Amino acid sequence: MRFDRRSLRFWRQLPLTSPRLWTRRLAFWAGAGLVALVAIAFARLADGAQELFNVATAGGRAWLVLIIAPCGFALSVYLTRTVFPGAQGSGIPQVMAALQMTD
């Protein structure tokens, strides 16, 4: 069975066989997978922080938490202002602006 250019063009324009749409779909799923990996890493880091808190309080070093928490807050403020300058705020204005974008 032989395909001519018109039939090939027809097949490439269908939603299930369009290379352009499949590129978008693959990019979307790759992004979703990356978000899932970051969420898993964040959950494991949170579990590790909880374990550190449990060890510190069980060992009679509860004062260690009073040092680590402000240092972590200071680090997050420093990173927000220097490395991630667009991450300040609650995020609500950014979401509203993103919803009004057309592209």
Secondary structure as GFF3:
##gff-version 3
##sequence-region A 1 103
A	DSSP	alpha_helix	5	13	.	.	.	ID=ss1
A	DSSP	alpha_helix	19	58	.	.	.	ID=ss2
A	DSSP	alpha_helix	63	82	.	.	.	ID=ss3
A	DSSP	three_ten_helix	85	87	.	.	.	ID=ss4
A	DSSP	alpha_helix	92	100	.	.	.	ID=ss5
###
